[in-house]
Amino acid sequence: MNDREPSCNSGGQFMDRGRMNQNGVVQPLLTDLYQITMAYAYWKSGKTDDQAVFDLFFRNNPFHGEFTIFAGLEECLKFLDSFHYSQSDIEYLRQTLPEGIENEFFEYLGNLTAHDVTLYAIDEGTVAFPRVPIIKIEGPLIIVQLLETTLLTLVNYASLMATNAARYRMVAGKHVKLLEFGLRRAQGPDGGLSASKYSYTGGFDGTSNVLAGKLFNIPVKGTHAHAYITSFSSVGELKTRLLKHKQTGVMEDLLEHAIRHRQMLSHVLDVSTEESSEGELAAMVSYAIAFPDGFMALVDTYDVKSRETEQVTQVSYVQTDIKSSSQNQSQLITNGSSSSGSISASNSTSNGSGNNAPPTPPATPRTNGQLANGHKINGHSEHLNATNGVQLTLTESATSATATATPVTPTITSAYLPKYVEKSFRSGLLNFSAVALALNDLGYYALGIRIDSGDLAYLSCLAREAFEKVAERFKVPWFNKLTIVASNDINEDTILSLNEQGHKIDCFGIGTHLVTCQRQPALGCVYKLVEINGQARIKLSQDVEKVTMPGNKNAYRLYSADGHALIDLLQKDSEHPPAVGQKVLCRHPFQESKRAYVIPSHVESLYKIYWKAGKICQMLPTLEQVREKVQISLKTLRNDHKRTLNPTPYKVAVSDNLYNFIHDLWLQNAPIGELS
């Protein structure tokens, strides 16, 4: 056993052996019952010496895309290496399986290993396509049947997760950092660990999952929660205010520096110190003292209601039979005064602390009924400008005397929101900047901020503008480079929308939509018998998509002169591989008229033997190398295959020989109908 091979216990825990980690939950009993009952039936039928070939593949690419990233191979190899039924496994099966099973079968199970299995696979991290087997298993029928469920569970989620992460990386661009924040929303501990591992494989830069960092050597990142900010209510709660100067070693009062800077910043940022939270300032000072070289603050904790509040009315619509539309008239009341008109947002010329009102924010498509300040009205999304003096008015037209259709009458309830919808952010931005400048006085550089709610495009632009003002006013050029992190239920479409709006976000923290793969929660890999004792087998179905491609096959990827992948070609294993510069007839496996000649400039054989004679046959790549492989493989695809909207399908074909073989076997196995 080499230093990258696994060692596992029976307690369902990860065990360290060199750089490789084995999940103890992954063991022969992690399977479906029918695999073991089939094994007994095979054994009872005298099929212990039968040799079989199974293909593991998927039928459709996930997320309405046209590519899939293959992942999970290393876990499959570790499973083969450790495959063995323990004595406790055998005792459990004796109690669980139906009565009447011979003792000899349990003895047979107890001696089973994967020594006689051969596993072929494409490289982990490679782009894969429907119907092309990503793993091919050869060996004794009973053992390769018993491997099915476990191999599927190891590949399905891993490949889905890596593909999801790769799609996020493509829409975010190569210069924006991506962090996986999904552990708390993942489907259990194993789901959380797998999500962290395979999101990193797909192109994310780090995770908040500490155990994943330890097990897989993934960079661990994080800031702090709103709870830390709200745990302070005033600067009087600070137990320590002193921080050692980084160069001189002299202890100085960080709070005193921060308060002094905050006073000056209030004029630069046009935010009154009265509008900022003292508890928030105390929390940031405290956190900066704890992490002076790693200060990154959450800046949207408080809604500060200074001087004025705004009453926003929630409107529930109920149909009535009232004839006069004037009786349906209702208004949203703003600051105790009404105004007429349709739903609108108007900007005040004054923000209460100066005449330089921030610009109108870019329109943001908001989901889940979220307003610009994170609030909701009846679960519907409304476009609010995150500026001062916002007014919302809604009235029914009073011009018609009689309504011809059944009118809609709003039922009104009120909720008080802050007048200045970005004020919570402005408080956090002022306090952060003050503490960051205070740290600068003592020789430290803050890292940046995290925004967890609101109009992310607008607020990121506002923050970047503020940082640029501070950099110029206080002669601190590094302020221009402060990192802006955004979180808050971000998905692929959110990032695309933010890109269109010209956001200034440097890093996305993504959780729920990433780790749960909400757009498509399963990949749908299948494991099908294609050959037994040298005889091809085919599964027929009225649904052509479910007809299998029989026999032992090889797969090749053919490239054009510009280096892009043109087509994946499946051939019978007895055929000579396609040659560079020679014309190859490529056929659709089931549609006779779809065929084309291809003259490849490069031919890549996709399969390598990864497991044979009880040993791993290839040097396994590190997680970093698999991560690099993903990006290299994606570059071989044309952009139209990778685009988010209506991507061009990538072609998968069979050779002329395989096409004829499939259809001959189909006719041999399909029953002949009878008309009467």
C-alpha positions in Angstrom: 0.0 0.0 0.0 1.6 3.3 -1.1 1.4 6.6 0.8 -1.7 7.7 -1.1 -3.7 4.5 -0.5 -6.3 4.4 2.2 -6.8 2.9 5.6 -10.3 2.9 7.0 -12.0 1.9 10.2 -15.5 0.7 10.8 -16.7 3.7 12.7 -17.6 5.8 9.7 -14.7 8.3 10.0 -12.1 9.6 7.7 -8.7 8.0 8.4 -5.4 9.7 7.4 -2.8 7.8 5.5 -0.3 10.2 3.9 -2.2 12.6 1.8 -5.1 10.3 1.1 -8.2 10.1 3.3 -10.6 7.2 3.4 -14.2 7.8 4.4 -15.0 4.8 6.7 -18.7 5.0 5.7 -17.7 3.9 2.2 -17.7 0.1 2.6 -19.3 -2.9 0.9 -22.6 -2.6 2.9 -23.1 0.9 1.5 -25.2 -0.6 -1.2 -28.7 -1.5 -2.1 -30.1 -4.8 -0.8 -30.9 -6.1 -4.2 -27.2 -6.1 -5.1 -26.6 -8.8 -2.4 -29.7 -10.8 -3.2 -28.7 -10.8 -6.9 -25.3 -11.9 -5.9 -26.8 -14.9 -4.1 -29.0 -15.7 -7.1 -25.9 -15.5 -9.3 -24.1 -17.8 -6.9 -27.0 -20.2 -6.7 -27.1 -20.3 -10.5 -23.4 -21.3 -10.7 -22.3 -18.0 -12.2 -19.3 -17.5 -10.0 -16.9 -17.8 -12.9 -18.8 -15.6 -15.3 -16.9 -12.5 -16.6 -18.8 -9.3 -17.2 -18.3 -5.7 -18.4 -20.3 -2.8 -17.0 -20.4 0.8 -18.2 -21.0 3.7 -15.9 -22.3 6.7 -17.7 -25.0 9.5 -17.7 -27.7 10.3 -20.2 -27.9 14.1 -20.0 -25.7 17.0 -19.0 -26.9 18.8 -15.9 -28.0 22.4 -15.4 -29.3 22.8 -19.0 -25.6 22.8 -20.1 -23.6 20.8 -22.6 -20.7 19.5 -20.5 -20.1 17.6 -17.3 -17.0 17.4 -15.1 -16.0 13.8 -14.1 -15.1 13.6 -10.5 -15.0 11.0 -7.7 -12.6 8.5 -9.3 -10.1 8.6 -6.5 -12.8 7.7 -4.0 -13.8 4.7 -6.3 -10.3 3.5 -6.3 -10.0 3.7 -2.5 -13.2 1.7 -2.3 -11.9 -1.0 -4.5 -8.7 -1.1 -2.5 -10.5 -1.6 0.8 -13.4 -3.8 -0.5 -13.9 -6.7 1.9 -16.8 -7.9 4.0 -15.9 -7.9 7.7 -17.0 -10.6 10.1 -19.6 -8.2 11.5 -20.8 -7.5 8.0 -21.3 -11.2 7.4 -23.1 -11.7 10.7 -25.4 -8.8 9.9 -26.2 -10.3 6.5 -27.0 -13.6 8.1 -29.6 -11.9 10.2 -31.0 -9.7 7.5 -31.2 -11.8 4.3 -34.1 -14.2 3.8 -34.0 -17.6 5.6 -32.7 -20.5 3.6 -29.5 -19.0 2.2 -26.7 -21.5 2.4 -23.7 -20.9 4.8 -21.4 -21.5 1.8 -22.6 -18.2 0.3 -21.6 -16.2 3.3 -18.2 -17.9 3.3 -17.9 -16.9 -0.4 -18.8 -13.3 0.5 -16.3 -13.3 3.3 -13.5 -14.1 0.8 -14.4 -11.6 -1.9 -12.0 -8.8 -2.9 -11.6 -6.6 -5.9 -8.4 -8.3 -6.9 -9.8 -9.7 -10.2 -11.5 -6.5 -11.2 -10.1 -4.1 -13.9 -11.3 -0.5 -13.9 -10.9 1.7 -16.9 -11.7 5.4 -16.6 -11.2 8.8 -18.1 -9.0 11.1 -16.1 -10.6 12.8 -13.1 -11.4 16.4 -13.9 -11.9 15.8 -17.6 -14.9 17.1 -19.4 -17.4 14.3 -20.2 -20.5 13.9 -22.3 -23.7 11.8 -22.3 -23.5 8.1 -23.3 -19.7 8.0 -23.2 -18.8 5.7 -20.3 -16.7 7.6 -17.7 -15.9 4.3 -16.0 -15.7 0.8 -17.5 -15.6 -2.2 -15.1 -14.5 -5.7 -16.1 -14.3 -8.7 -13.8 -16.2 -11.6 -12.2 -20.0 -11.0 -12.6 -20.8 -11.2 -8.9 -18.2 -8.8 -7.6 -18.7 -6.2 -10.4 -22.4 -6.3 -9.7 -21.8 -5.7 -6.0 -19.8 -2.6 -6.8 -22.7 -0.8 -8.7 -24.5 1.2 -6.0 -21.3 2.4 -4.2 -19.6 3.5 -7.4 -22.7 5.4 -8.5 -23.0 7.2 -5.2 -19.3 8.1 -5.3 -19.5 9.5 -8.9 -23.0 11.0 -9.1 -22.7 13.8 -6.6 -19.0 14.4 -7.0 -19.4 15.0 -10.8 -22.6 17.1 -10.3 -20.9 19.3 -7.7 -17.7 19.8 -9.7 -19.8 20.7 -12.7 -21.9 23.2 -10.7 -18.7 24.8 -9.3 -17.1 25.0 -12.8 -20.2 26.8 -14.1 -20.0 29.4 -11.3 -16.3 29.8 -12.1 -17.1 30.5 -15.8 -19.7 33.1 -15.1 -17.7 34.8 -12.3 -14.6 35.1 -14.4 -11.1 34.2 -13.6 -10.3 37.3 -11.6 -13.1 37.1 -9.0 -12.6 34.8 -6.0 -15.2 32.2 -5.2 -15.6 30.8 -1.7 -17.8 27.9 -0.7 -20.0 28.7 2.4 -22.5 25.9 2.2 -21.7 23.5 5.1 -24.7 24.6 7.2 -27.1 24.1 4.2 -25.6 20.8 2.9 -27.3 17.5 3.0 -25.6 16.2 6.1 -21.9 16.0 7.1 -20.8 13.8 4.2 -22.7 16.1 1.8 -21.0 19.1 3.3 -17.5 17.6 3.1 -18.0 16.4 -0.5 -19.4 19.8 -1.5 -16.3 21.5 -0.1 -13.9 19.1 -1.9 -15.6 19.1 -5.3 -16.4 22.8 -5.4 -12.7 23.3 -5.0 -12.1 20.8 -7.8 -14.5 22.7 -10.0 -12.7 26.0 -9.5 -13.6 27.6 -6.2 -10.7 29.2 -4.3 -11.6 28.1 -0.7 -14.1 26.9 1.8 -15.5 27.9 5.2 -15.5 24.2 6.1 -12.6 23.7 8.6 -12.7 19.9 8.5 -12.6 19.9 4.7 -9.5 22.2 5.0 -7.8 19.7 7.2 -8.7 16.6 5.2 -8.2 17.9 1.7 -5.8 20.7 2.2 -8.2 23.3 0.9 -7.7 26.9 1.8 -10.1 27.9 4.6 -11.6 31.3 4.6 -14.2 33.2 6.6 -15.2 36.5 8.3 -17.6 36.8 11.1 -21.4 36.7 11.6 -23.9 39.4 12.4 -24.0 37.9 15.9 -20.5 39.2 16.6 -21.6 42.7 15.7 -24.8 42.6 17.7 -23.1 41.2 20.8 -21.7 44.7 21.4 -24.0 47.6 22.2 -21.5 50.4 23.1 -17.8 51.2 23.2 -18.0 50.9 27.0 -18.2 47.1 26.6 -14.7 46.9 25.2 -12.5 45.1 27.7 -9.4 46.1 25.8 -8.7 48.9 23.5 -4.9 48.6 23.2 -3.0 47.2 20.2 0.7 46.9 19.8 2.1 48.9 16.9 3.4 46.5 14.3 6.8 48.3 13.9 7.5 50.0 17.1 5.8 47.6 19.5 4.3 50.5 21.5 0.8 49.8 22.8 -1.8 52.3 21.5 -5.5 52.9 21.9 -7.1 51.6 18.7 -10.5 53.0 19.7 -9.2 56.5 20.1 -7.6 56.3 16.7 -10.9 55.0 15.2 -13.1 57.7 16.8 -10.7 60.4 15.5 -10.8 59.0 12.0 -14.5 58.5 12.1 -15.1 62.2 12.7 -13.0 63.1 9.7 -14.5 60.4 7.6 -18.0 61.6 8.2 -17.3 64.6 6.0 -15.6 62.6 3.3 -18.2 59.9 3.1 -21.1 62.3 3.8 -22.4 60.3 6.7 -23.1 61.8 10.1 -21.5 60.0 13.1 -25.0 60.1 14.6 -26.1 57.8 11.9 -23.6 55.1 12.8 -23.9 52.4 15.5 -21.7 52.7 18.5 -22.1 49.0 19.2 -21.0 48.2 15.6 -17.9 50.4 16.1 -17.1 48.6 19.3 -17.4 45.2 17.7 -15.2 46.2 14.8 -12.5 47.6 17.1 -12.7 44.4 19.1 -12.3 42.2 16.0 -9.5 44.3 14.6 -7.6 43.9 17.9 -8.0 40.1 17.6 -7.1 40.0 13.9 -5.1 43.2 13.0 -3.6 41.5 9.9 -6.8 39.9 8.8 -9.5 42.5 9.5 -12.5 41.9 7.3 -15.8 43.2 8.6 -19.5 42.5 7.9 -20.9 46.0 7.2 -24.7 45.6 6.9 -25.8 44.6 10.4 -27.8 47.6 11.6 -30.8 49.6 10.3 -30.2 52.9 12.0 -33.3 55.0 12.3 -32.0 58.5 12.9 -34.6 61.3 13.0 -37.1 59.8 10.5 -38.7 56.5 9.7 -40.7 55.5 6.7 -44.0 53.7 6.8 -44.3 51.1 4.0 -47.6 49.6 3.5 -48.0 45.9 2.6 -50.9 45.4 0.2 -52.9 42.2 0.0 -55.3 42.1 -2.9 -58.8 40.8 -2.5 -61.5 40.7 -5.2 -64.8 42.4 -4.4 -67.9 43.4 -6.3 -67.6 47.1 -5.7 -68.7 49.0 -8.8 -66.9 52.3 -8.3 -63.2 52.2 -8.8 -62.9 55.3 -6.6 -63.8 53.1 -3.7 -60.8 51.0 -4.5 -58.4 53.8 -4.2 -55.6 53.3 -1.7 -52.3 54.9 -1.0 -49.0 54.0 0.5 -48.4 56.6 3.2 -45.0 58.2 3.4 -44.0 60.1 6.5 -47.6 60.7 7.3 -48.4 62.4 4.0 -50.0 60.9 0.9 -49.1 61.3 -2.7 -50.8 60.1 -5.8 -49.5 58.3 -8.8 -48.6 54.8 -9.9 -45.9 52.7 -8.1 -42.8 54.8 -8.2 -39.5 55.6 -6.4 -38.4 59.2 -6.2 -35.1 60.5 -5.0 -34.8 63.3 -2.5 -32.3 66.0 -3.2 -31.0 65.9 0.3 -29.8 62.9 2.4 -30.0 64.6 5.8 -26.3 65.2 6.1 -25.3 66.9 2.9 -26.4 67.7 -0.6 -24.5 65.0 -2.4 -27.1 62.3 -2.7 -25.7 59.0 -4.0 -26.4 58.2 -7.6 -29.4 56.1 -8.6 -28.4 52.5 -8.3 -28.4 50.0 -11.2 -31.6 48.0 -11.4 -31.2 44.6 -9.9 -33.4 41.6 -10.6 -34.2 40.5 -7.1 -35.5 37.2 -6.2 -37.6 35.9 -3.3 -39.4 39.2 -3.1 -36.4 41.0 -1.8 -36.3 44.8 -2.0 -33.1 46.9 -2.3 -32.8 46.9 1.5 -33.7 43.3 2.0 -37.3 43.7 2.9 -40.3 42.2 1.2 -43.8 43.3 0.2 -46.2 40.4 -0.1 -43.4 38.2 -1.4 -43.2 40.2 -4.7 -40.1 41.8 -5.9 -40.2 45.6 -6.2 -37.4 47.7 -7.7 -36.5 50.3 -5.1 -33.7 52.7 -5.6 -31.4 52.3 -2.6 -31.2 56.1 -2.1 -32.3 58.5 0.4 -35.9 59.9 0.6 -37.5 57.0 -1.2 -41.2 57.3 -1.6 -43.6 54.6 -2.7 -47.1 55.5 -3.8 -49.8 53.3 -5.2 -53.2 54.4 -6.2 -56.1 53.0 -8.3 -57.2 55.2 -11.2 -60.2 57.3 -10.2 -61.0 58.5 -13.7 -63.6 55.9 -14.5 -67.0 56.0 -12.8 -67.8 52.4 -13.1 -65.5 49.3 -13.3 -66.6 46.8 -15.8 -64.6 43.9 -14.4 -64.5 42.7 -10.8 -62.2 45.2 -9.1 -59.3 44.3 -6.8 -59.3 45.9 -3.4 -56.1 46.1 -1.4 -56.0 45.2 2.2 -53.4 47.3 4.0 -51.0 46.5 6.8 -48.1 48.7 7.8 -44.5 48.1 8.6 -41.9 50.6 9.6 -38.6 50.6 7.6 -35.7 53.0 7.8 -36.2 56.1 5.7 -32.7 55.8 4.2 -32.6 52.2 2.9 -28.8 52.1 2.6 -28.2 53.6 6.0 -27.3 50.3 7.7 -24.6 49.9 5.0 -23.5 53.5 5.4 -23.1 53.0 9.2 -21.0 49.9 8.6 -18.9 51.5 5.9 -18.1 54.5 8.1 -17.2 52.4 11.1 -15.1 49.9 9.0 -13.2 52.8 7.3 -12.5 54.4 10.6 -11.1 51.1 12.1 -9.2 50.4 9.0 -7.5 53.8 9.1 -6.8 53.3 12.8 -5.1 50.0 12.0 -3.1 51.8 9.3 -1.8 54.2 12.0 -0.4 51.2 13.8 1.2 49.6 10.8 -1.6 47.1 9.8 -3.6 46.8 6.6 -7.3 45.8 6.7 -8.5 43.2 4.2 -12.0 44.4 3.2 -15.7 44.1 3.8 -18.5 41.6 3.4 -22.0 42.6 2.2 -24.7 40.1 3.1 -27.9 41.8 1.9 -29.4 44.4 -0.3 -28.7 45.5 -3.8 -25.3 44.0 -4.2 -24.3 45.7 -7.5 -25.2 49.2 -6.1 -23.7 48.7 -2.7 -20.5 47.3 -4.1 -20.1 50.3 -6.4 -20.9 52.6 -3.4 -18.3 50.9 -1.3 -15.6 51.1 -4.0 -16.3 54.7 -4.5 -16.0 55.3 -0.8 -12.7 53.5 -0.6 -11.4 55.5 -3.5 -12.3 58.7 -1.7 -10.6 57.6 1.5 -7.5 56.5 -0.4 -7.2 59.9 -2.0 -8.1 62.0 1.0 -5.9 60.2 3.5 -3.1 59.2 1.1 -3.6 55.5 1.7 -3.4 53.9 -1.8 -3.9 50.4 -0.5 -7.5 51.4 0.3 -8.2 51.2 -3.4 -7.4 47.5 -3.3 -9.7 46.6 -0.3 -11.6 43.4 -1.0 -15.4 43.5 -1.3 -17.0 40.1 -0.6 -20.7 39.5 -1.3 -22.9 36.7 0.0 -26.7 36.3 0.4 -28.3 33.4 -1.5 -26.2 33.9 -4.6 -26.7 31.7 -7.7 -25.5 31.5 -11.2 -28.1 33.8 -12.6 -27.4 36.4 -9.8 -23.8 36.6 -10.9 -24.8 37.0 -14.5 -27.1 39.8 -13.5 -24.5 41.5 -11.4 -22.0 41.3 -14.3 -24.5 43.2 -16.5 -24.8 45.9 -13.8 -21.1 46.5 -13.5 -20.6 45.4 -9.9 -17.4 46.0 -8.0 -17.3 42.7 -6.1 -14.0 40.9 -5.7 -15.2 37.7 -4.1 -18.5 35.8 -3.8 -19.3 33.6 -0.8 -21.8 31.0 -2.2 -23.7 28.4 -0.1 -27.1 27.0 -0.6 -27.4 27.1 -4.4 -24.0 25.6 -4.8 -23.9 22.7 -2.4 -27.5 21.6 -2.9 -27.3 22.0 -6.7 -30.8 23.4 -6.5 -31.1 23.8 -10.3 -30.6 20.0 -10.6 -30.1 17.9 -7.5 -29.0 14.7 -9.2 -26.8 13.8 -12.2 -28.5 10.5 -13.0 -25.5 8.2 -13.7 -26.4 4.6 -14.5 -24.4 1.3 -14.4 -25.3 -1.1 -17.2 -24.2 -4.6 -18.2 -22.9 -4.5 -21.8 -21.1 -7.8 -22.1 -21.0 -11.2 -20.3 -18.6 -14.0 -21.1 -17.6 -12.2 -24.3 -21.2 -11.8 -25.6 -22.5 -8.3 -26.0 -25.7 -7.4 -24.1 -28.2 -4.7 -25.0 -31.0 -3.1 -23.0 -34.0 -2.2 -25.2 -36.6 0.4 -24.4 -39.4 2.2 -26.2 -37.5 5.3 -24.9 -34.5 5.3 -27.3 -32.6 7.4 -24.8 -32.6 4.3 -22.5 -31.3 1.9 -25.1 -27.7 0.9 -24.1 -24.8 0.7 -26.4 -23.6 -2.9 -26.2 -20.3 -4.6 -26.0 -16.8 -3.7 -24.7 -15.9 -0.3 -26.2 -13.2 2.2 -26.4 -13.6 6.0 -26.5 -11.7 8.6 -28.4 -11.8 12.4 -28.5 -11.1 13.9 -31.9 -9.7 17.4 -32.1 -9.7 20.0 -34.9 -6.7 22.0 -36.1 -7.4 24.9 -33.7 -7.1 22.6 -30.7 -10.8 22.4 -29.9 -12.6 19.1 -29.3 -14.8 18.2 -32.2 -16.5 14.9 -31.3 -16.3 11.9 -29.0 -16.2 8.6 -30.8 -17.1 5.2 -29.4 -15.7 2.1 -31.1 -15.8 -1.7 -30.5 -12.7 -2.6 -28.6 -11.5 -4.8 -31.5 -11.3 -1.8 -33.9 -8.2 0.1 -34.7 -8.2 3.5 -33.1 -8.8 6.5 -35.4 -5.6 8.0 -36.9 -4.6 11.7 -37.2 -5.2 13.0 -40.7 -7.3 10.1 -41.8 -11.0 10.4 -42.6 -13.3 8.8 -40.0 -17.0 8.1 -40.5 -18.8 9.2 -37.3 -22.5 8.2 -37.0 -25.3 9.1 -34.6 -25.9 5.8 -32.6 -29.7 5.8 -33.4 -30.5 8.2 -36.2 -29.4 6.7 -39.6 -29.2 9.9 -41.5 -27.0 11.8 -39.0 -23.4 11.0 -40.0 -20.3 13.0 -40.9 -16.7 12.4 -41.9 -14.1 13.8 -39.5 -10.4 14.3 -40.3 -8.8 14.8 -36.8 -5.7 16.8 -36.2 -5.3 15.1 -32.8 -6.7 11.9 -31.3 -7.0 11.4 -27.6 -7.6 7.9 -26.2 -9.9 8.6 -23.2 -9.5 5.4 -21.2 -6.6 4.5 -18.9 -6.4 1.4 -16.7 -6.6 2.7 -13.1 -7.1 -0.6 -11.3 -5.9 -4.1 -12.1 -4.7 -7.2 -10.2 -5.6 -5.6 -6.9 -3.5 -2.5 -7.4 -3.8 1.2 -8.5 -2.1 1.4 -11.8 -1.7 5.1 -12.3 -0.1 7.8 -10.1 -3.0 9.6 -8.6 -3.1 13.3 -9.0 -3.4 15.6 -6.1 -6.6 17.7 -5.6 -4.7 20.7 -6.9 -3.8 18.8 -10.1 -7.3 17.6 -10.6 -8.5 21.2 -10.2 -6.0 22.4 -12.9 -7.1 19.5 -15.1 -10.7 20.8 -15.0 -9.7 24.2 -16.3 -7.4 22.7 -19.0 -10.1 20.4 -20.2 -12.7 23.2 -20.3 -10.4 25.2 -22.5 -10.6 22.5 -25.2 -14.3 23.2 -25.7 -15.5 25.9 -28.0 -17.2 28.8 -26.2 -20.6 28.0 -27.8 -20.5 24.6 -26.0 -19.9 26.4 -22.6 -22.2 29.4 -22.9 -25.0 29.7 -20.3 -27.9 30.4 -22.8 -28.7 27.8 -25.5 -25.3 26.2 -25.6 -24.4 24.2 -28.7 -24.7 20.4 -28.1 -21.4 18.6 -28.2 -21.5 15.6 -30.6 -21.0 12.0 -29.5 -20.8 9.4 -32.2 -20.2 5.7 -32.9 -18.0 4.2 -35.6 -19.7 2.6 -38.6 -18.9 -0.9 -37.3 -20.4 -0.2 -33.9 -23.4 1.4 -35.4 -24.1 -1.7 -37.5 -23.4 -4.0 -34.5 -25.9 -2.1 -32.3 -28.7 -2.3 -34.8 -28.0 -5.9 -35.7 -28.2 -6.8 -32.0 -31.2 -4.7 -31.6 -33.1 -6.6 -34.3 -32.0 -10.0 -32.8 -33.3 -9.1 -29.4 -36.4 -7.1 -30.3 -39.6 -9.3 -30.3 -41.5 -9.5 -33.6 -45.0 -8.3 -33.3 -48.1 -10.1 -34.7 -51.1 -8.5 -36.3 -54.5 -10.2 -36.4 
